[in-house]
Amino acid sequence: MHLDQRISSQLEPWVKQFNLDLNQTHVMLVELVLVAAVALSLPLLSNGEVLYVMSAPNPLRVGSMERVFVEAQGYSGDDLNVQIKVMNFHAKNQLVYTTSVSLNSANKYQALKDIKIPEGPDFFDEDYTGSQYVNLYAQFPSHKLEKVVLVSFQTGYIFIQMDKTIYTPESTVKYRVFTLNSGLEPVTDSINVEIMNPDGITLLQEDFKPDDGMTSRVFPVPEITSFGNWKVVAKFKNSPHKNFTADFEVKEYVLPSFEVKLTVSKSFFYVDDDELTVNINARYLFEEPVKGVCFVVFGVIQGVDRTSFPSSLQRVELKEGVGKAVLKRQHINKTFTDINMLLHKSLYISVNVLTDTGSEMVKAEKKGIFIVKSPYSIHFKKTPPYFKPGMPYDVSVYVTNPDDSPAKDIDVEVLQKDQRVLGKTHDNGIAKITINTRAGDSELPITASDNQSRWTWG
């Protein structure tokens, strides 16, 4: 058996064990560096000889926890204390990190030990863009293993999320930055963010520490600006040579060649309603219908916040430029279990129309559709506070929609004791009704109502 075959057969058990440990500790994309206390010029290992092994990721990440594996194969004696050291390269005259681990029968004379190479200029040239190394040692009682290992200054990952991909002059770029360590856990390390135009000129540069691994920022696009692909460039302050980028495009605003109109089946959503229908009409400026599809989502506006109903997302085919989307009550209940929490809040409808060629997309939105318990409000308007018994008494009933606009053509009923008088509102929302009073009446309680609302006066 050749020497390399002999070594491979002896290393196989701990390699499997090491791979298992790697998976459990979430170490990603590491290349194992196997170092054995043998050289090609040595004779074959004889039965009973101890094989000393050290293994570590390559590269070792500076500032992150890494794991070094040590083993004494074929050993069965007393406990072995193994000193693990990291020294500077190439001089080997400065101790970067040291720790120790005990190999014994309980751990089968093998162990994984965490090490952390510290950051800072004491050990590394942070301005040097080339490769940098360290010397890694495992000192057994009677054996010393050594290996030169590459180091990496990438301590984690930065993800940049944009609210859109295309912007126009004077619009606002909203973006979020997520910072994670090598284990994909949030970190608050200082980062530097730059926004660069297509000419490579930095228009914004700022340093900050994300809160709990995330921060939101805005950038106003200048009125006079460069068109083309812009970049958001982020990097950790402790590893400035590794950039993370996200692109967005700045384009000149061009009027769309078609417009989208949205009409709803009613201007409110009653808490007991099952659904709300929105009709979509997309036409080119020369009145030809648009062929394409719509992507529709509904949501609710609460103050300055918007919450969409994810289950309401739907794809609508346009036929002759016309389509229909439906908001169902269960769409709301999947996000808000109690719809009464949303009383007097406004629904919104967001529609993106994409032509069948994919060459153009237009967005349309409608809001001001309030969630109400009663679709109308009833008021007495300019009604005299006094009456003369036995004489006709004129009542003005004012009915408004949830958006306070006059509600026309609404049937109104006015009750005065056993007297029932019907009326209908005009365009101004007012219904004028006359009640015949009795000679002996000293007070005149009046109730006005439609089939949903009721108001008492008097």
Beta strands, then each sheet from edge to edge (+ up, - down):
strand 1: 31-36
strand 2: 51-58
strand 3: 60-61
strand 4: 65-73
strand 5: 80-88
strand 6: 95-103
strand 7: 110-116
strand 8: 132-139
strand 9: 144-152
strand 10: 156-162
strand 11: 166-167
strand 12: 172-181
strand 13: 191-196
strand 14: 202-208
strand 15: 214-220
strand 16: 228-236
strand 17: 244-250
strand 18: 258-264
strand 19: 268-270
strand 20: 275-284
strand 21: 292-302
strand 22: 305-308
strand 23: 314-317
strand 24: 322-328
strand 25: 346-355
strand 26: 361-372
strand 27: 377-380
strand 28: 392-400
strand 29: 411-416
strand 30: 419-424
strand 31: 430-436
strand 32: 446-449
strand 33: 454-457
sheet 1: 1+ 2- 4+ 7-
sheet 2: 3+ 9+ 8- 5+ 6-
sheet 3: 10+ 12- 15+
sheet 4: 11+ 17+ 16- 13+ 14-
sheet 5: 18+ 20- 24+
sheet 6: 19+ 26+ 25- 21+ 22-
sheet 7: 19+ 26+ 25- 21+ 23-
sheet 8: 27+ 28- 31+
sheet 9: 30+ 29- 32+ 33-
end
